Amino acid sequence: MTTTDRRVTDLGHLAPIGHDDGMALFAVELRRNLDLMRGLDEQDWSKPTDCPAWDVRLLYLHVLGACESGASIRELLHQLRAARAFQKANGGPQEAALSSVQVAERLDLSPDELIARFGAVAPRAVRTRTRLPSLLRRASLSVDGPVAEKWTLGYLVDVIYLRDAWMHRVDASRATGVPLVLTASHDGRIVADVAAEWARRHGRPVTLELTGAAGGRFTAGGGTDEPVVLDAVEFCRVLAGRERGEGLLATIVPF
């Protein structure tokens, strides 16, 4: 078993990802997604992913759409209006409706066109979200999937969009066999933030040992004698619903 650090981090004392850190991580994550896309062979784009309705190309049409909404208020409002209409006609959660709209409106893009548009919009998405005023980031919004609760816009922008892009890079790597680039400073910070939110959500004492380059050793609520031991990426996949979790690992963490 290997972890990024033999020290034990108390998840109760780990500060959540803030705006500045979130935007720096987001910029790196989009570059890593772009690098992965540029390394794909023609046949890789049609390979199925862990998202049941999407192959690799459709998955990245969603990621592109999310970035384009982040780069333009006009595009964001358009997508939200279209998603409300889709949800009214088809039902389901808001998130699924928004993703469906993002994919459907970009279906005519070839992989080369997708890569070109993603490369152009990614820096603009980071800049636009970085400049989001603090007052607006404190605004609340209701979500209905994968959990029904209220979020701040800052949590959505700084954390959820980052996790979404990260998890889809994991999805694409698993689908294509392209090696997943992982570092402690980037992926380890994302995973630790997921672990801290997981601990807050279930509220039970736990000792957690996550293996791999993005892993670490953690405790919450004083810890337990029997640790939860799992690969760091698999831990996140379970919490995101990619795999079934048992016990505390059945706790949902939004991605």
C-alpha positions as CSV (number, residue, x, y, z in Angstrom):
1,M,0.0,0.0,0.0
2,T,1.3,3.4,-0.9
3,T,-0.1,6.8,0.1
4,T,1.1,10.3,-0.6
5,D,2.0,11.0,3.0
6,R,2.4,8.9,6.1
7,R,1.2,11.7,8.3
8,V,-2.4,11.6,9.4
9,T,-4.7,14.5,8.5
10,D,-7.6,15.3,10.7
11,L,-10.4,15.9,8.2
12,G,-12.2,18.1,10.8
13,H,-9.4,20.6,10.5
14,L,-8.9,20.5,6.8
15,A,-10.1,23.8,5.3
16,P,-12.5,23.4,2.3
17,I,-11.3,24.4,-1.1
18,G,-11.7,28.1,-1.4
19,H,-12.2,30.4,-4.4
20,D,-8.6,31.1,-5.2
21,D,-7.4,27.5,-4.7
22,G,-10.5,26.2,-6.6
23,M,-9.7,28.3,-9.6
24,A,-6.0,27.3,-9.6
25,L,-7.0,23.7,-9.4
26,F,-9.7,24.1,-12.1
27,A,-7.1,25.6,-14.5
28,V,-4.8,22.6,-14.0
29,E,-7.7,20.2,-14.4
30,L,-8.9,21.6,-17.7
31,R,-5.3,21.4,-19.0
32,R,-5.0,17.8,-18.0
33,N,-8.3,17.0,-19.7
34,L,-7.1,18.8,-22.8
35,D,-3.9,16.8,-22.8
36,L,-5.9,13.6,-22.5
37,M,-8.1,14.5,-25.4
38,R,-5.2,15.3,-27.6
39,G,-3.7,11.9,-26.9
40,L,-6.8,9.9,-28.0
41,D,-6.9,7.8,-31.1
42,E,-9.8,8.0,-33.5
43,Q,-11.4,4.8,-32.1
44,D,-11.1,6.0,-28.5
45,W,-13.8,8.6,-29.0
46,S,-16.6,6.0,-29.4
47,K,-15.6,3.9,-26.4
48,P,-18.3,3.6,-23.7
49,T,-17.7,5.2,-20.3
50,D,-19.0,4.7,-16.8
51,C,-21.7,7.3,-17.6
52,P,-24.2,4.9,-19.2
53,A,-25.6,7.2,-21.9
54,W,-22.2,8.6,-23.0
55,D,-19.2,7.4,-25.0
56,V,-16.0,9.4,-24.7
57,R,-17.0,12.0,-27.3
58,L,-20.4,12.6,-25.7
59,L,-18.8,12.9,-22.2
60,Y,-16.5,15.6,-23.5
61,L,-19.3,17.4,-25.2
62,H,-20.8,17.8,-21.7
63,V,-17.5,19.0,-20.3
64,L,-17.2,21.5,-23.2
65,G,-20.7,22.7,-22.6
66,A,-20.1,23.2,-18.9
67,C,-16.9,25.3,-19.8
68,E,-18.7,27.4,-22.3
69,S,-21.4,28.2,-19.8
70,G,-18.7,29.2,-17.4
71,A,-17.1,31.5,-19.9
72,S,-20.3,33.4,-20.9
73,I,-23.2,34.6,-18.9
74,R,-25.3,34.6,-22.0
75,E,-24.5,31.0,-22.7
76,L,-25.1,30.1,-19.1
77,L,-28.6,31.7,-19.1
78,H,-29.4,30.0,-22.4
79,Q,-28.4,26.6,-21.1
80,L,-30.4,27.1,-17.9
81,R,-33.5,28.0,-19.9
82,A,-33.1,25.1,-22.2
83,A,-32.5,22.7,-19.3
84,R,-35.8,23.9,-17.6
85,A,-37.7,23.2,-20.8
86,F,-36.0,19.8,-21.1
87,Q,-36.8,18.9,-17.5
88,K,-40.4,20.0,-17.8
89,A,-40.8,17.8,-20.9
90,N,-38.9,14.8,-19.7
91,G,-38.7,14.9,-15.9
92,G,-35.6,13.9,-14.0
93,P,-33.2,16.1,-12.0
94,Q,-31.9,19.5,-13.1
95,E,-28.3,18.3,-13.4
96,A,-29.3,15.6,-15.9
97,A,-31.4,18.0,-17.9
98,L,-28.5,20.5,-18.1
99,S,-26.1,17.8,-19.2
100,S,-28.5,16.5,-21.8
101,V,-28.9,20.0,-23.3
102,Q,-25.1,20.6,-23.3
103,V,-24.5,17.3,-25.3
104,A,-27.5,17.7,-27.7
105,E,-26.5,21.2,-28.8
106,R,-22.9,20.1,-29.6
107,L,-23.6,16.7,-31.3
108,D,-22.3,17.9,-34.7
109,L,-18.8,18.5,-33.4
110,S,-16.1,16.2,-34.6
111,P,-13.3,15.2,-32.1
112,D,-10.9,17.7,-33.7
113,E,-13.5,20.5,-33.5
114,L,-14.3,19.6,-29.9
115,I,-10.6,19.8,-28.9
116,A,-10.2,23.1,-30.7
117,R,-13.2,24.6,-29.0
118,F,-12.2,23.2,-25.6
119,G,-8.7,24.6,-25.9
120,A,-10.1,28.0,-26.7
121,V,-12.8,28.2,-24.1
122,A,-11.0,26.6,-21.1
123,P,-8.8,29.7,-20.2
124,R,-11.9,32.0,-20.6
125,A,-14.0,29.8,-18.3
126,V,-11.3,30.0,-15.6
127,R,-11.0,33.8,-16.0
128,T,-14.7,34.4,-15.9
129,R,-15.3,32.2,-12.8
130,T,-12.2,33.7,-11.1
131,R,-13.8,37.2,-11.4
132,L,-17.2,36.1,-10.0
133,P,-17.9,38.7,-7.2
134,S,-17.9,37.4,-3.6
135,L,-21.4,38.6,-3.1
136,L,-22.7,36.6,-6.0
137,R,-20.8,33.5,-4.8
138,R,-22.7,33.7,-1.5
139,A,-26.0,33.4,-3.3
140,S,-27.9,30.2,-2.7
141,L,-29.5,27.8,-5.2
142,S,-31.6,24.7,-4.8
143,V,-30.5,21.4,-6.4
144,D,-32.4,18.2,-6.8
145,G,-29.7,15.7,-7.7
146,P,-27.7,13.7,-6.7
147,V,-28.8,15.3,-3.4
148,A,-31.8,17.6,-2.7
149,E,-30.4,20.6,-0.8
150,K,-29.3,24.2,-1.1
151,W,-25.8,25.1,-2.3
152,T,-24.0,28.4,-2.5
153,L,-23.0,29.5,-6.0
154,G,-19.5,29.5,-4.8
155,Y,-19.6,25.9,-3.8
156,L,-20.9,25.0,-7.3
157,V,-18.3,27.1,-9.1
158,D,-15.3,26.4,-6.9
159,V,-15.9,22.8,-6.0
160,I,-18.5,21.0,-8.0
161,Y,-17.4,22.0,-11.5
162,L,-13.8,21.1,-10.4
163,R,-14.9,17.6,-9.2
164,D,-17.0,17.1,-12.3
165,A,-14.1,17.8,-14.7
166,W,-11.8,15.6,-12.6
167,M,-14.2,12.7,-12.4
168,H,-14.8,12.8,-16.2
169,R,-11.1,12.7,-16.8
170,V,-11.1,9.5,-14.7
171,D,-14.0,8.2,-16.8
172,A,-12.2,8.9,-20.0
173,S,-9.0,7.3,-18.8
174,R,-10.8,4.2,-17.7
175,A,-12.7,4.0,-21.0
176,T,-9.6,4.4,-23.3
177,G,-6.8,3.0,-21.2
178,V,-4.9,6.3,-21.4
179,P,-2.9,6.6,-18.2
180,L,-4.4,8.8,-15.6
181,V,-2.0,11.6,-14.6
182,L,-2.1,11.9,-10.8
183,T,-0.1,14.2,-8.5
184,A,-0.4,14.7,-4.7
185,S,-0.5,18.5,-5.0
186,H,-3.4,18.5,-7.5
187,D,-5.3,15.3,-7.4
188,G,-4.4,14.7,-3.7
189,R,-6.0,18.1,-2.8
190,I,-9.2,17.3,-4.6
191,V,-9.4,13.8,-3.0
192,A,-8.7,15.2,0.4
193,D,-11.5,17.8,0.0
194,V,-13.9,15.0,-1.1
195,A,-12.9,12.9,2.0
196,A,-13.5,15.9,4.3
197,E,-16.9,16.5,2.9
198,W,-17.7,12.8,3.1
199,A,-16.8,12.8,6.8
200,R,-19.0,15.9,7.4
201,R,-21.9,14.3,5.7
202,H,-21.8,11.0,7.5
203,G,-20.7,12.5,10.8
204,R,-19.2,9.3,12.2
205,P,-15.8,8.6,13.6
206,V,-13.6,7.1,10.9
207,T,-10.0,6.3,10.0
208,L,-9.4,6.4,6.2
209,E,-6.4,5.2,4.3
210,L,-6.4,6.1,0.6
211,T,-3.7,4.5,-1.5
212,G,-2.0,5.7,-4.7
213,A,-0.5,9.0,-5.8
214,A,-3.7,11.0,-4.8
215,G,-4.1,9.2,-1.5
216,G,-3.3,9.9,2.1
217,R,-4.1,8.9,5.7
218,F,-7.0,10.7,7.4
219,T,-9.1,10.6,10.5
220,A,-12.3,12.2,11.7
221,G,-14.1,12.2,15.0
222,G,-11.2,10.6,16.8
223,G,-10.8,7.8,14.3
224,T,-11.5,4.1,14.6
225,D,-9.4,1.0,15.1
226,E,-10.5,-0.5,11.8
227,P,-9.6,1.8,8.9
228,V,-11.5,2.1,5.6
229,V,-8.8,1.3,3.1
230,L,-9.3,2.0,-0.6
231,D,-7.5,3.4,-3.7
232,A,-8.0,7.1,-3.7
233,V,-9.6,7.3,-7.2
234,E,-11.8,4.3,-6.4
235,F,-12.9,6.0,-3.2
236,C,-14.1,9.0,-5.2
237,R,-15.8,6.8,-7.8
238,V,-17.8,5.0,-5.1
239,L,-18.9,8.3,-3.5
240,A,-19.9,9.6,-6.9
241,G,-22.0,6.6,-7.6
242,R,-19.8,4.9,-10.2
243,E,-19.6,1.9,-8.0
244,R,-21.8,0.7,-5.1
245,G,-20.7,1.6,-1.6
246,E,-21.4,-0.2,1.7
247,G,-21.7,1.3,5.1
248,L,-20.1,4.8,5.3
249,L,-19.1,4.5,1.7
250,A,-22.8,4.6,0.8
251,T,-22.7,8.3,1.7
252,I,-23.3,10.4,-1.4
253,V,-20.8,13.2,-2.1
254,P,-21.8,15.4,-5.1
255,F,-19.5,15.6,-8.1
